[in-house]
Every structure is written in structure tokens, then in C-alpha cells.
Amino acid sequence: DLPLPSDRDAWDEGAAAARLAQSATSADGRSAALAELGTAMNRAYGVDDGDLLAWWQERLPVRR
């Protein structure tokens, strides 16, 4: 039941980062795109919480 964010530009940036992560050909490229995704989604929802972003990133699966 999470509402869509009001910042559509940040939402679009997050969607683009998600597509980049999905098509990444390296683990570093995927990690960078996912970091961008998390940052954009925080912005889209009006959240400025580095601890939340770090918490989320620590739980991402690592691909080699």
C-alpha cells in the first residue's frame, strides 16, 4: 500500500537506474546503478536518510 512518490523526475531517474542495473555487464556497474537507484528513490519519496540507504545497500545480493 505504499503510494507512488510525488517527485516524478526522481522516480524516472530511479527507473532508469534500475534498467541500468538489470543490464549491467559487471558487478561494479550493477552496484553503481543500484546505489543510484536507492538515492533516486529516497529523493522521490522526500527522504534524506543516509542510514536508510546504507541499510538497504548492505542487504543487496552480491553478484560476481
Contact map, one row per residue, 1 for C-alpha under 8 A:
1110000000000000000000000000000000000000000000000000000000000000
1111000000000000000000000000000000000000000000000000000000000000
1111100000000000000000000000000000000000000000000000000000000000
0111110000000000000000000000000000000000000000000000000000000000
0011111100100000000000000000000000000000000110000000000000000000
0001111100000000000000000000000000000000000110000000000000000000
0000111111100000000000000000000000000000001111000000000000000000
0000111111110000000000000000000000000000000100000000000000000000
0000001111111000000000000000000000000000000100000000000000000000
0000001111111100000000000000000000000001101100000000000000000000
0000101111111110000000000000000000000001100100000000000000000000
0000000111111111000000000000000000000000000000000000000000000000
0000000011111111100000000000000000001001000000000000000000000000
0000000001111111110000000000000000011111100000000000000000000000
0000000000111111111000000000000000001000000000000000000000000000
0000000000011111111100000000000000000000000000000000000000000000
0000000000001111111110000000000011011000000000000000000000000000
0000000000000111111111000000000011001000000000000000000000000000
0000000000000011111111100000000000000000000000000000000000000000
0000000000000001111111110000010010000000000000000000000000000000
0000000000000000111111110000111111000000000000000000000000000000
0000000000000000011111110000010000000000000000000000000000000000
0000000000000000001111111000010000000000000000000000000000000000
0000000000000000000111111110110000000000000000000000000000000000
0000000000000000000000111110110000000000000000000000000000000000
0000000000000000000000011111110000000000000000000000000000000001
0000000000000000000000011111111000000000000000000000000000000111
0000000000000000000000000111111100000000000000000000000000000000
0000000000000000000010011111111110000000000000000000000000000000
0000000000000000000111111111111111000000000000000000000000000000
0000000000000000000010000011111111100000000000000000000000000000
0000000000000000000010000001111111110000000000000000000000000000
0000000000000000110110000000111111111000000000000000000000000000
0000000000000000110010000000011111111100000000000000000000000000
0000000000000000000000000000001111111110000000000000000010000000
0000000000000100100000000000000111111111000000000000000000000000
0000000000001110110000000000000011111111100000000000000000000000
0000000000000100000000000000000001111111110000000000100110000000
0000000000000100000000000000000000111111111000000000100000000000
0000000001101100000000000000000000011111111100000000000000000000
0000000001100100000000000000000000001111111110000000000000000000
0000000000000000000000000000000000000111111111111000100000000000
0000001001000000000000000000000000000011111111110000000000000000
0000111111100000000000000000000000000001111111100000000000000000
0000111000000000000000000000000000000000111111100000000000000000
0000001000000000000000000000000000000000011111110000000000000000
0000000000000000000000000000000000000000011111111000000000000000
0000000000000000000000000000000000000000011001111100000000000000
0000000000000000000000000000000000000000010000111111100000000000
0000000000000000000000000000000000000000000000011111110000000000
0000000000000000000000000000000000000000000000001111111000000000
0000000000000000000000000000000000000000000000001111111100000000
0000000000000000000000000000000000000110010000001111111110000000
0000000000000000000000000000000000000000000000000111111111000000
0000000000000000000000000000000000000000000000000011111111100000
0000000000000000000000000000000000000100000000000001111111110000
0000000000000000000000000000000000100100000000000000111111110000
0000000000000000000000000000000000000000000000000000011111110000
0000000000000000000000000000000000000000000000000000001111111000
0000000000000000000000000000000000000000000000000000000111111100
0000000000000000000000000000000000000000000000000000000000111110
0000000000000000000000000010000000000000000000000000000000011111
0000000000000000000000000010000000000000000000000000000000001111
0000000000000000000000000110000000000000000000000000000000000111
